[in-house]
């Protein structure tokens, strides 16, 4: 057993010596940088806090702009709805006015026809009155002529005898 301890001891010593003798990789510069970073951490934390605050303010500003956009969109939608309702009212009013205009035109046409009818009746009446008057005058002349001829043929005796 002693021999196995000696062998283990010699093997351990030899491997230690070999490890010490072989060159080790160079020390990382990052190690020192990491140590510096540890000491500079408060500055970086302050910088990160500043960036966080700026991002938070930008987010709040964007949320405010989003709310304003939403309000503007709602207002636009409300105005558009009002304009649509107003347009519908105007359309209905326009239809009523068109119907009223058509009825007034028909009424005007009827009035023109009535006026034409009245004028033609008046003209016919005047023509008839003038014709009757002329016929009366002509009939009087004919009657007088007939009476004159009759008196002349009877020898001028007159009515009495």
C-alpha positions as CSV (number, residue, x, y, z in Angstrom):
1,X,0.0,0.0,0.0
2,X,2.8,2.2,0.6
3,X,3.9,1.9,-2.9
4,X,0.5,3.0,-4.2
5,X,0.6,6.1,-2.0
6,X,4.1,6.9,-3.2
7,X,3.0,6.4,-6.8
8,X,0.0,8.7,-6.2
9,X,2.2,11.3,-4.5
10,X,4.8,11.2,-7.3
11,X,2.1,11.3,-10.0
12,X,0.5,14.3,-8.2
13,X,3.8,16.1,-7.8
14,X,4.7,15.5,-11.4
15,X,1.4,16.7,-12.8
16,X,1.6,19.8,-10.5
17,X,5.1,20.6,-11.8
18,X,3.9,20.2,-15.4
19,X,1.0,22.4,-14.8
20,X,3.2,25.1,-13.3
21,X,5.8,24.8,-16.0
22,X,3.4,25.1,-18.9
23,X,2.5,28.7,-19.8
24,X,-0.9,29.8,-18.7
25,X,-3.2,31.8,-21.0
26,X,-2.8,35.5,-20.6
27,X,-5.1,37.2,-18.1
28,X,-8.2,38.6,-19.7
29,X,-8.3,42.3,-19.9
30,X,-12.0,41.9,-19.4
31,X,-11.4,40.8,-15.8
32,X,-10.0,44.2,-15.0
33,X,-12.8,45.9,-17.0
34,X,-15.3,43.9,-15.0
35,X,-13.8,45.1,-11.8
36,X,-13.9,48.7,-13.2
37,X,-17.5,48.1,-14.3
38,X,-18.4,47.0,-10.8
39,X,-17.0,50.3,-9.5
40,X,-18.7,52.2,-12.4
41,X,-22.0,50.5,-11.9
42,X,-23.7,53.5,-10.1
43,X,-22.9,55.7,-13.2
44,X,-24.4,53.1,-15.5
45,X,-27.4,52.6,-13.3
46,X,-27.9,56.4,-13.3
47,X,-27.6,56.3,-17.1
48,X,-30.0,53.4,-17.4
49,X,-32.4,55.3,-15.0
50,X,-32.2,58.3,-17.3
51,X,-32.9,56.2,-20.3
52,X,-35.8,54.5,-18.5
53,X,-37.3,57.9,-17.5
54,X,-36.9,59.2,-21.0
55,X,-38.6,56.1,-22.4
56,X,-41.3,56.4,-19.8
57,X,-41.9,60.0,-20.7
58,X,-42.0,59.2,-24.4
59,X,-44.5,56.4,-23.7
60,X,-46.6,58.8,-21.7
61,X,-46.5,61.3,-24.5
62,X,-47.4,58.7,-27.1
63,X,-50.3,57.6,-24.9
64,X,-51.5,61.2,-24.6
65,X,-51.2,61.5,-28.4
66,X,-53.1,58.3,-28.8
67,X,-55.9,59.5,-26.4
68,X,-56.0,62.8,-28.3
69,X,-56.2,60.9,-31.6
70,X,-59.0,58.7,-30.2
71,X,-60.9,61.8,-29.1
72,X,-60.4,63.5,-32.5
73,X,-61.6,60.3,-34.2
74,X,-64.6,60.2,-32.0
75,X,-65.4,63.8,-32.7
76,X,-64.9,63.3,-36.4
77,X,-67.3,60.3,-36.3
78,X,-69.8,62.3,-34.3
79,X,-69.6,65.2,-36.8
80,X,-69.9,62.8,-39.7
81,X,-73.0,61.2,-38.1
82,X,-74.5,64.7,-37.7
83,X,-73.8,65.6,-41.3
84,X,-75.3,62.3,-42.4
85,X,-78.5,63.1,-40.4
86,X,-78.5,66.6,-41.8
87,X,-78.1,65.3,-45.3
88,X,-81.0,62.9,-44.8
89,X,-83.2,65.8,-43.5
90,X,-82.2,67.8,-46.5
91,X,-83.0,64.9,-48.8
92,X,-86.4,64.5,-47.3
93,X,-87.1,68.2,-47.4
94,X,-86.0,68.2,-51.0
95,X,-88.4,65.4,-51.8
96,X,-91.2,67.3,-50.1
97,X,-90.3,70.5,-52.1
98,X,-90.3,68.5,-55.3
99,X,-93.7,67.1,-54.6
100,X,-95.0,70.5,-53.6
101,X,-93.5,72.0,-56.7
102,X,-95.2,69.4,-58.9
103,X,-98.6,70.0,-57.2
104,X,-98.1,73.8,-57.6
105,X,-97.2,73.3,-61.3
106,X,-100.3,71.2,-61.8
107,X,-102.4,73.8,-60.0
108,X,-100.9,76.6,-62.1
109,X,-101.6,74.5,-65.2
110,X,-105.2,74.1,-64.0
111,X,-105.5,77.8,-63.4
112,X,-104.2,78.6,-66.9
113,X,-106.7,76.2,-68.4
114,X,-109.5,77.8,-66.2
115,X,-108.3,81.3,-67.4
116,X,-108.3,80.2,-71.0
117,X,-111.7,78.6,-70.6
118,X,-113.0,81.8,-69.0
119,X,-111.5,84.0,-71.7
120,X,-113.0,81.8,-74.4
121,X,-116.4,81.9,-72.7
122,X,-116.2,85.7,-72.4
123,X,-115.2,86.0,-76.1
124,X,-118.0,83.6,-77.1
125,X,-120.5,85.6,-74.9
126,X,-119.4,88.9,-76.4
127,X,-119.6,87.5,-79.9
128,X,-123.1,86.1,-79.1
129,X,-124.2,89.5,-77.6
130,X,-122.8,91.4,-80.6
131,X,-124.5,88.9,-83.0
132,X,-127.8,89.2,-81.2
133,X,-127.5,93.0,-81.1
134,X,-126.7,93.1,-84.8
135,X,-129.5,90.6,-85.5
136,X,-131.8,92.9,-83.5
137,X,-130.7,96.0,-85.5
138,X,-131.0,94.1,-88.8
139,X,-134.4,92.7,-87.8
140,X,-135.5,96.3,-86.9
141,X,-134.3,97.5,-90.2
142,X,-136.0,94.7,-92.0
143,X,-139.2,95.3,-90.0
144,X,-139.1,99.0,-90.7
145,X,-138.5,98.3,-94.4
146,X,-141.4,95.9,-94.4
147,X,-143.7,98.4,-92.7
148,X,-142.6,101.1,-95.1
149,X,-143.3,98.9,-98.1
150,X,-146.6,97.9,-96.7
151,X,-147.5,101.6,-96.1
152,X,-146.4,102.5,-99.5
153,X,-148.4,99.8,-101.2
154,X,-151.5,100.7,-99.2
155,X,-151.4,104.2,-100.4
156,X,-149.9,106.0,-97.5
157,X,-152.8,105.5,-95.2
158,X,-151.1,105.1,-92.0
159,X,-151.8,102.7,-89.2
160,X,-155.3,103.9,-88.4
161,X,-156.8,103.2,-91.5
